Amino acid sequence: MLNLAEQWGWTDNDTETHLGKLLKQMIDESDPKLPFRYIKLDEVASRAKINSPPLMTMMSALNKKLMQSICWIWLLQEGYAVSRSHIASNAIKTNCPMAVSIRIAKELQQC
């Protein structure tokens, strides 16, 4: 898609970088496992009565990636599909239920 945008003259150096990031994010969001909705991490934090978890930390926790915290290195075995949302900078798309998202956010807060 980015190549087509370049061919059609829609980009220059500044917009090409931004457009490339946006297209990659939208491709990530198109995972068929992901629902149409998105979850704002502020809402998760509000329901959990904690500070909002960092976006990348929450995404890593949901997606089984190895995470490094100040306390130690640990691995969460959740295995949900997750992507950043292009709609809001502090939002994710995930097939994880809100209740589980709240539990994970609370666990992350304790590190």
C-alpha positions, -999 to +999 in steps of 0.1 A: +000+000+000+028+024+009+044+017-026+011+026-042+009+058-022+044+067-034+036+059-070+005+080-069+025+109-054+006+109-021+038+110+000+069+129+006+096+122+032+076+135+062+042+119+053+058+087+041+071+079+076+037+088+092+017+069+065+039+039+068+034+037+106-003+042+102-006+015+075+014-010+096-008-003+126-040-007+105-026-040+091-020-052+127-055-042+136-070-063+108-062-096+126-094-116+123-090-127+159-095-091+170-130-076+177-142-044+161-141-025+194-111-011+213-104-007+250-089+025+264-063+017+291-076+046+311-109+027+314-092-005+325-073+015+351-104+032+363-123+000+368-092-016+384-087+015+406-051+017+397-028+039+376-030+033+338-005+006+328+020+015+301+005+006+266+034-017+255+036-034+289-001-043+287+001-054+251+031-076+260+013-091+289-017-100+268+003-114+240+026-138+259+058-118+252+087-118+276+085-086+297+112-069+317+102-050+348+123-031+373+117-060+397+125-090+375+119-106+341+087-126+339+064-143+314+026-140+314+009-170+297-023-152+286-021-156+248-047-131+237-045-113+203-037-077+208-029-046+187-026-009+192-056+011+180-052+038+154-083+055+169-068+065+203-031+065+214-039+049+247-062+022+234-057-014+223-078-039+203-079-073+220-100-104+222-093-104+260-124-099+281-125-067+302-125-086+335-093-104+325-078-071+313-085-056+347-069-086+364-038-083+343-035-046+348-037-052+386-009-078+384+012-054+364+007-027+390+022-049+417+056-052+400 
